[in-house]
Amino acid sequence: MTLQIPTTGLATWHRPSTRVAAALAITALACVAAMVVDQRTVLGAPVWAKLLKFAISGALYFFTWGWLVSLLPRFRRTAHVATNVVIVLFIAEYAVMVFQAVRGRPSHFNNATPLDNTLFQIMGGMVAVIWIATLVLTVLLMFTRLEDRATHWAVRTGAVISLIGIGLGALMTSPTAAQMASLKATGASALVGAHSVGVTDGGPGLPILGWSTTGGDLRIPHFAGMHALQLLPLVALGLGLLATRIPRLRDSAVRVRLVWVATLGYAGLVALVTWQALRGESLVHPSAPTLTAAGALLAAVVLGGVASVYRPSRELVR
């Protein structure tokens, strides 16, 4: 049996996406150097840390879409336009973030001055359009059939969860209780919105990532959801490679079932860390209810995986 894993030559990939991914990888290195030279902080975090994280995340995002667009047998022109829109807006948003970093000011949730507020509102509009363009790309993938059925479903479900993950960023834009009190009392607040829940932004956090270790952090579900687009296709690819050594995995129905188990498990993980963050609970200090839910999720994934492998299978009708 010959496994048909969808691959395309680099020449057929969406070139602007791959170029931007490469540029962002270089930018990430530049941010590391900037953090060594410029040790200023903004809200308790290194001023260039956010730009480093955005560069790495953006590189992964655009590299993946460069590949996915190349797999589309139809609607290629529409996909190119939507992807180019995302590229332009991401670059523009990143430029605003660089501008604010140079000034030593927060780029997100900043309401301290009319300029700061205007820049943040512009960035918010850009993100909304990026979400819509990503929705268009996700819909196009829904109408795309790939030869390897496990990858076919991994790409589809990964794109949907990624879209949800991007949308979860909207949870950060609501004012906190302290900010709301300030707005009611004085009509003004230097910041409107926050990453953290239950604690102030800028407190103790994980190295590099900066995720709060004392309270909830909405960046976690945002990050986890967005990168389903990379992780789930990698699961399908890994299963395809393992199938060359494990005969049971050569049955495409088995690999499809395992991809669905991984998808549901990953969706459950995103839901779990969202619930945890909204309750103001740190990722590294989970409560008993969180541990119970995590244990149940892990057990369900393990049992689902075992059942997927050992269940008598027949080829599913395409």
C-alpha positions in Angstrom: 0.0 0.0 0.0 1.4 3.4 -1.0 0.5 6.2 1.3 -0.5 9.4 -0.5 0.6 12.3 1.7 -0.2 15.6 0.0 3.0 17.4 -0.9 3.7 20.1 -3.4 6.9 21.7 -4.6 8.0 24.9 -3.0 7.5 26.6 -6.4 3.7 26.1 -6.1 3.5 27.5 -2.6 2.0 31.0 -2.0 5.3 32.9 -2.4 4.4 36.0 -0.4 3.5 33.8 2.6 6.7 31.9 2.5 8.7 35.1 2.1 6.9 36.8 5.0 7.5 33.7 7.1 11.2 33.8 6.3 11.3 37.5 7.0 9.6 37.0 10.4 12.0 34.3 11.3 14.9 36.7 10.8 12.9 39.4 12.6 12.6 37.1 15.6 16.4 36.8 15.8 16.6 40.6 15.6 14.1 40.9 18.5 16.4 38.6 20.6 19.3 40.9 19.8 17.2 44.0 20.6 16.2 42.5 24.0 19.9 42.1 24.9 20.8 45.7 23.9 17.6 47.4 25.0 16.5 46.2 28.4 13.6 48.6 28.9 10.3 47.1 30.1 6.7 47.9 29.3 4.1 46.7 31.9 6.8 44.6 33.5 7.8 42.7 30.4 10.8 43.4 28.1 9.8 45.9 25.5 10.8 43.6 22.6 9.3 40.4 24.0 5.9 40.8 22.4 7.4 41.5 19.0 9.5 38.4 19.4 6.4 36.3 20.1 4.4 37.8 17.3 7.3 37.2 14.9 7.6 33.5 15.8 3.8 33.0 15.7 3.4 34.9 12.4 6.2 32.9 10.8 4.5 29.6 11.7 1.1 30.9 10.6 2.3 32.2 7.2 4.5 29.2 6.4 1.5 26.9 7.0 -0.8 29.0 4.9 1.8 29.1 2.1 1.5 25.3 2.0 -2.2 25.1 2.4 -3.0 27.5 -0.4 -0.9 25.4 -2.8 -3.2 22.4 -2.1 -6.3 24.2 -3.4 -7.3 22.8 -6.8 -9.9 25.5 -7.1 -10.5 29.1 -5.8 -6.7 29.6 -6.0 -7.1 33.3 -7.0 -9.5 34.0 -4.2 -7.2 32.3 -1.7 -4.2 34.4 -3.0 -6.2 37.6 -2.5 -7.3 36.7 1.0 -3.8 35.6 2.0 -2.3 38.8 0.6 -4.8 40.8 2.6 -3.8 39.0 5.8 -0.1 39.6 4.9 -0.5 43.4 4.4 -2.6 43.9 7.5 -0.2 41.8 9.7 2.8 43.7 8.5 0.9 47.0 9.1 -0.1 45.8 12.7 3.5 44.7 13.3 4.8 48.1 12.2 2.5 49.8 14.7 3.8 47.5 17.4 7.4 48.4 16.5 6.5 52.1 16.6 5.1 51.7 20.1 8.0 49.6 21.3 10.5 52.3 20.1 8.5 54.8 22.1 8.4 52.5 25.1 4.7 52.3 25.2 2.1 49.4 25.2 0.8 48.7 21.8 -2.4 46.9 23.0 -5.2 48.2 25.2 -3.4 51.6 25.3 -5.8 54.4 26.0 -3.4 56.9 27.7 -3.3 59.5 24.9 -5.4 60.1 21.7 -2.6 58.8 19.6 -2.2 55.6 21.6 -5.9 55.0 21.5 -6.1 55.7 17.7 -3.3 53.2 17.0 -4.9 50.5 19.1 -8.3 51.0 17.4 -6.6 50.8 14.0 -4.9 47.6 15.1 -8.3 46.2 16.3 -9.8 46.9 12.9 -6.9 45.2 11.2 -7.3 42.1 13.4 -11.1 42.0 12.5 -10.3 42.0 8.8 -7.6 39.4 9.3 -10.2 37.2 11.0 -12.6 37.6 8.1 -9.9 36.8 5.5 -8.9 33.7 7.5 -12.6 32.7 7.6 -12.6 32.9 3.8 -9.5 30.7 3.6 -11.0 28.2 6.0 -14.2 28.0 4.0 -12.2 27.4 0.8 -10.4 24.5 2.6 -13.8 23.0 3.4 -14.3 22.5 -0.3 -10.9 20.9 -0.9 -10.3 17.2 -1.0 -6.8 15.8 -0.3 -5.6 12.4 -1.3 -4.6 11.4 2.2 -7.9 11.4 4.1 -6.2 11.8 7.5 -4.5 15.0 6.3 -7.7 16.1 4.7 -9.5 16.1 8.0 -6.5 17.4 10.0 -6.2 20.5 7.7 -10.0 21.2 7.9 -10.3 20.8 11.6 -7.0 22.6 12.3 -8.2 25.6 10.2 -11.5 25.8 12.1 -9.9 25.6 15.6 -7.3 28.1 14.5 -10.1 30.5 13.4 -11.7 30.1 16.8 -8.3 30.7 18.5 -7.8 33.9 16.7 -11.3 35.0 17.7 -10.6 34.3 21.3 -8.3 37.3 21.3 -11.5 39.4 21.5 -11.8 38.2 25.2 -8.9 40.5 26.0 -10.5 43.7 24.8 -13.1 44.1 27.6 -12.1 46.4 30.4 -11.2 44.9 33.7 -13.1 45.7 36.9 -10.5 48.2 38.0 -10.5 49.9 34.5 -14.3 50.0 34.5 -14.3 51.6 37.9 -11.8 54.2 36.7 -13.9 54.9 33.6 -17.0 55.4 35.7 -15.2 57.6 38.3 -13.0 59.8 36.0 -14.2 59.0 32.5 -10.6 57.8 31.6 -8.4 54.8 32.0 -4.8 54.5 30.7 -5.5 50.9 29.6 -8.8 49.4 28.4 -8.5 45.6 28.2 -5.9 43.1 29.5 -4.2 39.8 29.0 -4.5 38.7 32.6 -7.6 37.8 34.6 -7.8 38.4 38.3 -4.4 40.1 38.4 -2.8 43.1 36.8 -0.8 42.7 33.6 2.9 42.8 34.1 3.1 40.6 37.1 5.2 37.4 37.5 5.1 35.3 34.3 6.6 32.4 32.5 10.0 33.1 30.9 9.8 34.4 27.3 6.1 33.7 27.0 5.2 36.1 29.8 2.0 34.2 30.7 0.9 35.0 34.2 1.9 32.6 37.0 -0.4 34.3 39.5 -3.6 34.6 37.6 -5.5 33.7 34.5 -4.0 34.6 31.1 -6.2 34.9 28.0 -3.1 34.7 25.7 -2.9 30.9 26.4 -6.2 29.8 24.7 -5.5 32.4 22.0 -2.1 30.9 21.3 -3.2 27.3 21.6 -6.2 27.7 19.4 -4.4 29.6 16.7 -1.7 27.0 16.3 -4.0 24.1 15.8 -3.4 24.9 12.1 0.2 23.6 12.5 -0.2 20.9 15.1 -3.1 18.9 13.7 -1.6 18.5 10.1 1.7 17.5 11.8 -0.2 14.8 13.7 -1.5 13.5 10.3 1.9 13.7 8.8 3.4 11.8 11.8 0.8 9.1 11.5 1.7 8.8 7.8 5.3 8.3 8.6 4.6 5.8 11.4 2.5 3.9 8.9 5.6 2.9 7.1 6.7 0.9 10.2 3.4 0.1 11.9 1.1 -2.0 9.6 -2.1 -1.2 11.5 -1.7 2.5 10.6 -1.6 1.7 6.9 -5.4 1.5 7.1 -6.5 5.1 6.3 -9.6 4.6 8.4 -7.5 4.1 11.5 -5.5 7.2 10.8 -8.7 9.2 10.2 -10.1 8.1 13.5 -6.8 9.0 15.3 -6.9 12.5 13.7 -10.4 13.0 14.9 -9.4 11.9 18.4 -6.5 14.4 18.3 -8.9 17.1 17.0 -11.5 16.6 19.7 -8.7 16.3 22.3 -7.1 19.5 21.2 -10.4 21.3 21.0 -11.1 20.1 24.6 -7.7 21.5 25.6 -8.4 24.9 24.1 -11.8 24.9 25.9 -10.1 23.9 29.2 -7.4 26.6 29.1 -10.1 29.2 28.2 -12.2 28.1 31.2 -9.2 28.2 33.4 -8.1 31.6 32.3 -11.5 33.1 32.6 -11.6 31.9 36.2 -8.4 33.9 37.0 -6.4 30.7 37.5 -2.8 30.4 36.5 -1.7 27.7 34.1 1.0 26.5 36.5 -1.3 26.4 39.5 -4.3 24.5 38.5 -7.2 23.9 40.9 -8.8 20.6 41.7 -11.6 21.1 39.2 -9.1 22.0 36.5 -7.0 18.9 37.2 -10.1 16.7 37.2 -11.2 18.1 33.9 -7.7 17.7 32.5 -7.5 14.1 33.7 -10.9 13.3 32.2 -9.8 14.8 28.9 -6.6 12.9 28.9 -8.4 9.6 29.7 -10.9 10.2 26.9 -8.0 10.9 24.4 -6.1 7.8 25.5 -9.2 5.5 25.4 -10.2 7.1 22.0 -6.8 6.4 20.6 -6.8 2.8 21.8 -10.3 2.2 20.4 -9.3 3.8 17.1 -6.4 1.5 16.6 -7.9 -1.8 17.8 -11.5 -1.3 16.5 -12.1 -3.6 13.5 -12.2 -1.1 10.7 -13.4 -0.9 7.1 -12.5 1.8 4.6 -14.9 4.7 5.0 -16.8 5.8 2.1 -15.4 9.1 0.8 
